[in-house]
Amino acid sequence: MAPQTSIPVAANVLGTIGTVFWCIQLIPQIWYNWKQKKTDGLPGLMMFVWAISAVPFGVYAIVQHETNADNSTTQNFNIPIQIQPQMFCYPLLDRRHCIAESSSSAWPAWKAASLATVIGAVFGGLQALLVLTLRGPYSRGVEWPMTLVGVLSAVLLAGGLIPPYFEIAKRHGRVVGINFVFLSIDWLGAFFSLMALVAQHTFDVLGGVQYIVCLLLEVGIFTSHLLFLLRTRTLRHRAKDSQVPFDEMPEARKFVYPRPETTTAASTTNEAEKGQVRNGAAENERSGEAIEVEGGRQSELGSERERRRRRSSTPGVSKWPSRQ
């Protein structure tokens, strides 16, 4: 794309709005994680890959900003979008929070914060090194390294939104762990940033592809959860009427991951079977006792008949006991 010597005001305004959205997007997610005290359904890999994508994205935006000999500047992005990738490294904060709140790792907050700080410093140093390395070839007209960096940035940005789809697949379309306020703000940030590129004199294709891919993948997440709500509306109403949590409904097991209800159901079945066996044994025991009692009665009646028969068959013995 041919560099621009001036950026329209509309592009700067739209770019600023998009950058502000991307600066504050993680606040609702961090608050949600802290409130829930868990990060189930929110892949830590998502935030980490996003943070990685900020490195080539920042290089791609900064290197193409040049100052000419007559003090004029040529640039492919407006200033707010050049700043945006640096602010986009904030996913490291949520990655730190994912590590600290995750039930599987349960890292201390100081340890997770230290790791995020070290990774952030490494990313910053790597970005500075790439900017200094690639600025020279770009100024001499060698553009393929910058194209490669732009493609890498787009792939990583899109790749960060792939892990949530695996979590969604585990729950049959249900979105868990991702705060929709966060996702909405992120979508708006990508939308206004895309409009900022559209408002410029020339449109940067690779930059635009990054925003478009982000928009489409996030729309997919919204759509998946909306379909889940439509498919389960009857089940959710039934759970509400019976005052039973949705996740504890037997029909909702496939929408829960991991599925402790499966184990619980199996245990309940085993207990029921054991109860039936115990009940059967008790019933058999009672039946046996009844049979024994009945047998005793029959035996007594048989003995009485035998005694009467002997009396009647013995000569001189009255059939009936004498009365004194």
Backbone hydrogen bonds, N-H to C=O, Kabsch-Sander energy under -0.5 kcal/mol:
donor,donor_aa,acceptor,acceptor_aa,energy
4,Q,75,Q,-2.2
12,N,8,P,-1.7
13,V,9,V,-2.6
14,L,10,A,-2.7
15,G,11,A,-2.5
16,T,12,N,-2.2
17,I,13,V,-2.2
18,G,14,L,-2.4
19,T,15,G,-2.4
20,V,16,T,-2.5
21,F,17,I,-2.3
22,W,18,G,-2.0
23,C,19,T,-1.3
24,I,20,V,-1.6
25,Q,21,F,-1.0
27,I,24,I,-1.3
29,Q,25,Q,-0.6
30,I,26,L,-2.9
31,W,27,I,-2.4
32,Y,28,P,-2.4
33,N,29,Q,-2.6
34,W,30,I,-2.4
35,K,31,W,-2.4
36,Q,32,Y,-2.5
37,K,33,N,-1.9
38,K,33,N,-0.8
42,L,39,T,-2.1
46,M,43,P,-0.7
47,M,43,P,-1.0
48,F,44,G,-2.1
49,V,45,L,-2.7
50,W,46,M,-1.9
51,A,47,M,-2.2
52,I,48,F,-2.1
53,S,49,V,-2.4
54,A,50,W,-1.0
55,V,52,I,-1.6
57,F,53,S,-2.0
58,G,54,A,-2.3
59,V,55,V,-2.1
60,Y,56,P,-2.7
61,A,57,F,-2.0
62,I,58,G,-2.6
63,V,59,V,-2.4
64,Q,60,Y,-0.7
65,H,62,I,-2.1
66,E,64,Q,-0.7
66,E,74,T,-3.1
68,N,66,E,-0.5
68,N,72,S,-3.9
71,N,68,N,-1.7
74,T,66,E,-2.3
75,Q,4,Q,-2.2
81,I,78,N,-0.5
82,Q,78,N,-1.6
83,I,79,I,-1.8
84,Q,80,P,-1.6
86,Q,83,I,-0.9
87,M,83,I,-1.5
88,F,84,Q,-1.9
89,C,86,Q,-0.9
90,Y,87,M,-1.8
92,L,89,C,-2.4
93,L,90,Y,-2.1
94,D,90,Y,-1.0
95,R,91,P,-2.6
96,R,92,L,-2.6
97,H,93,L,-2.0
98,C,94,D,-2.8
99,I,95,R,-2.2
100,A,96,R,-2.3
101,E,97,H,-2.6
102,S,98,C,-1.6
106,A,102,S,-2.3
107,W,99,I,-1.3
112,A,108,P,-2.2
113,A,109,A,-2.7
114,S,110,W,-2.0
115,L,111,K,-2.1
116,A,112,A,-2.3
117,T,113,A,-2.2
118,V,114,S,-2.3
119,I,115,L,-2.5
120,G,116,A,-2.5
121,A,117,T,-2.2
122,V,118,V,-2.3
123,F,119,I,-2.6
124,G,120,G,-2.4
125,G,121,A,-2.4
126,L,122,V,-2.4
127,Q,123,F,-2.5
128,A,124,G,-2.3
129,L,125,G,-2.2
130,L,126,L,-2.3
131,V,127,Q,-2.4
132,L,128,A,-2.2
133,T,129,L,-1.9
134,L,130,L,-2.7
135,R,131,V,-1.6
136,G,132,L,-0.6
138,Y,134,L,-1.9
139,S,135,R,-2.2
140,R,136,G,-1.2
141,G,138,Y,-1.6
142,V,137,P,-2.8
143,E,141,G,-1.0
147,T,143,E,-2.0
148,L,144,W,-2.5
149,V,145,P,-2.1
150,G,146,M,-2.5
151,V,147,T,-2.4
152,L,148,L,-2.4
153,S,149,V,-2.3
154,A,150,G,-2.1
155,V,151,V,-2.5
156,L,152,L,-2.4
157,L,153,S,-2.5
158,A,154,A,-2.3
159,G,155,V,-2.7
160,G,156,L,-1.8
161,L,158,A,-1.3
162,I,159,G,-1.3
165,Y,162,I,-1.4
166,F,162,I,-0.9
166,F,163,P,-0.8
167,E,163,P,-1.6
168,I,164,P,-2.4
169,A,165,Y,-2.2
170,K,166,F,-1.7
171,R,167,E,-1.0
171,R,168,I,-0.5
172,H,169,A,-1.4
173,G,168,I,-2.5
174,R,171,R,-1.0
176,V,174,R,-0.6
179,N,177,G,-0.6
183,L,179,N,-2.1
184,S,180,F,-2.0
185,I,181,V,-2.5
186,D,182,F,-2.5
187,W,183,L,-2.2
188,L,184,S,-2.4
189,G,185,I,-2.4
190,A,186,D,-2.2
191,F,187,W,-2.4
192,F,188,L,-2.7
193,S,189,G,-1.8
194,L,190,A,-2.2
195,M,191,F,-2.3
196,A,192,F,-1.8
197,L,193,S,-1.6
198,V,194,L,-2.0
199,A,195,M,-2.1
200,Q,196,A,-0.6
200,Q,197,L,-0.7
204,D,202,T,-0.5
205,V,203,F,-0.7
208,G,204,D,-2.4
209,V,205,V,-2.6
210,Q,206,L,-1.7
211,Y,207,G,-1.5
212,I,208,G,-2.5
213,V,209,V,-2.7
214,C,210,Q,-1.9
215,L,211,Y,-2.4
216,L,212,I,-2.5
217,L,213,V,-2.4
218,E,214,C,-2.0
219,V,215,L,-2.1
220,G,216,L,-1.8
221,I,217,L,-1.4
222,F,218,E,-2.3
223,T,219,V,-2.7
224,S,220,G,-2.3
225,H,221,I,-1.9
226,L,222,F,-2.2
227,L,223,T,-2.5
228,F,224,S,-1.9
229,L,225,H,-2.4
230,L,226,L,-2.0
231,R,227,L,-2.6
232,T,228,F,-1.8
233,R,230,L,-0.8
236,R,232,T,-2.8
237,H,233,R,-2.0
238,R,234,T,-2.2
239,A,235,L,-2.2
240,K,236,R,-2.2
241,D,237,H,-2.5
242,S,238,R,-2.0
243,Q,240,K,-0.8
244,V,239,A,-2.5
248,E,245,P,-1.5
249,M,246,F,-1.6
252,A,249,M,-1.6
253,R,250,P,-1.1
255,F,252,A,-1.4
256,V,253,R,-1.6
262,T,259,R,-0.9
263,T,259,R,-0.8
264,T,260,P,-2.5
265,A,261,E,-3.2
266,A,262,T,-2.2
267,S,263,T,-2.7
268,T,264,T,-3.0
269,T,265,A,-2.5
270,N,266,A,-2.6
271,E,267,S,-2.8
272,A,268,T,-2.5
273,E,269,T,-2.6
274,K,270,N,-2.7
275,G,271,E,-2.6
276,Q,272,A,-2.4
277,V,273,E,-2.3
278,R,274,K,-2.8
279,N,275,G,-2.9
280,G,276,Q,-2.6
281,A,277,V,-2.7
282,A,278,R,-2.6
283,E,279,N,-2.6
284,N,280,G,-2.7
285,E,281,A,-2.5
286,R,282,A,-2.6
287,S,283,E,-2.6
288,G,284,N,-2.7
289,E,285,E,-2.5
290,A,286,R,-2.5
291,I,287,S,-2.4
292,E,288,G,-2.6
293,V,289,E,-2.7
294,E,290,A,-2.6
295,G,291,I,-2.7
296,G,292,E,-2.6
297,R,293,V,-2.4
298,Q,294,E,-2.4
299,S,295,G,-2.4
300,E,296,G,-2.4
301,L,297,R,-2.5
302,G,298,Q,-2.5
303,S,299,S,-2.3
304,E,300,E,-2.4
305,R,301,L,-2.2
306,E,302,G,-2.2
307,R,303,S,-2.2
308,R,304,E,-2.1
309,R,305,R,-2.5
310,R,306,E,-2.1
311,R,307,R,-2.1
312,S,308,R,-2.4
313,S,309,R,-1.6
314,T,310,R,-1.2
317,V,314,T,-1.3
318,S,316,G,-0.6
324,Q,322,S,-0.6
